[in-house]
C-alpha cells in the first residue's frame, strides 16, 4: 500500500458495502461521495476543480463504475499530487468488478492503483458451530448473514439477485437478457460442482456454446462464479480437461434453488456439492497469496476435490465430505499416488481432528482454514 496513490476495493456489489464505506469515511475524516446519487455526481461535473480542494483528505468514491470517465481525471490529479509530495492514499474507490471498470482503471491508473477484493464473510470471521451452519445456509453477504431470521435473509438474497440481473449486470458489458442470464445462473446452481458442459447448457437456453461461455465469463468477472481448473501434469494418464463450476456464495446458490432453511438444505440433492463449494470458497479466501488451486480427476476415477499448490511449493490434497463420519474412497488413494501431495486432508462437517491413516487427517473446515491462514 505504501507505493500506491489509490486503493480500489473491487468486488461484487455486496449488501452492506455502502454502510461500511460511510463508517470508514467517518472514522478517517474522509470525504464520501456516492456516485449513484445525482447530487454527488453533479459535484464532479468538473472533477479536477472539485477534487483539488481535498488534497489533504482521503476521498471515498463509492460505485465508481457508474462514472468510469473519472479514471482519466484521477490520473492527472494523482500525478499532480505526487509532485507536491501527496502521492499516497488519496482515493478509495469502491465498485463492482466488471470488464469495463478493470480495463479503464488499468489503462488510466497503471502504477497508481492497488486492488483489494472485498470478499463476503469467511469461516474465520464468524464464531461458533451454529454460525458456521448459518454461514453455509445464508452465505457471506453481511445483511444476509446477520438477518434476524432465515426468511428475512432469503428475501434479501432473492431481491439482490433480481436487482443484480436487471440493473447491475447490463452496466458491465455487452447487453445480456436478464431472463436468459437468470436461467443460466439457475442451471449452474443445479449443476454446482460439476464439469462445465457449455454445449449442454447452450441447448437448454437455445443459444450457442460460445454465447454460454461469454455469459459465464461475465459471471466469473463479477466474482459470482468460480471456474476451478483441472490439474495438469504429464502422468501418462487420461486427465479430465474441463473445469468445474461453482457459484461462489452459498447463500446465492440456495436462493436460486429456493432453499430457505436448514431442513430444506439437508434434504436437497445439491447439499453435498453445496458443502463442497462452500469449503473450497472459504479455503481459497484465506489461502496465502499466489496459492494455485485445481482439482484432479482421471478417466479411471481417481479424484481429489481440491489441490492446493502453496507458494513454498508444498502441495496439499483436500477431499470434502458432508457428514460426521467421513470415509476415504479408493479414488482418493489412487489420486494421491498420482499427485504425491505433501499433506492430505478430509474436510468434513464435524469438529474433531483425527488421523484416518498415517498420511490422511480428518479435519474441520475452520481448523484447516486456520492452518492455511497462518501458513508461512
Buried (B, 14 or more C-beta within 10 A) or exposed (E): EEEBBBBBBBBBBBBBBBEBBBEBBEEBEBBBBBBEEEEBBEBBEEBEEBBEEBEEBBBBBBBBBBBBEBBEBBBEBBEBBBEEEBBBBBBBBBBBBBBEBBEBBEEBBEEBBBBEEBBBBBBBBBEEEEBBBBBBBBBBBBBBBBBEEBEBBBBBBBEBBEEBBEEBBBEBBEEBEBEBBBBBBBBBBEBBBEBBBBEEBBEEBEBEBEBBBBBBBBBBBBBBBBBBBBBEEEEEEEBBEBBBBBBBBBBBBBBBBEBBBEEBBEEBEBBBBBBBBBBBBBBBBBBBEEBEBBBBBBEEEBBBBBBBBBEEEEBBBBBBBBEEEBEBBEBBBBBBEBBEBEBBBBBBBBEEEEEBEEEBBBBBBBBBBBBBBEBE
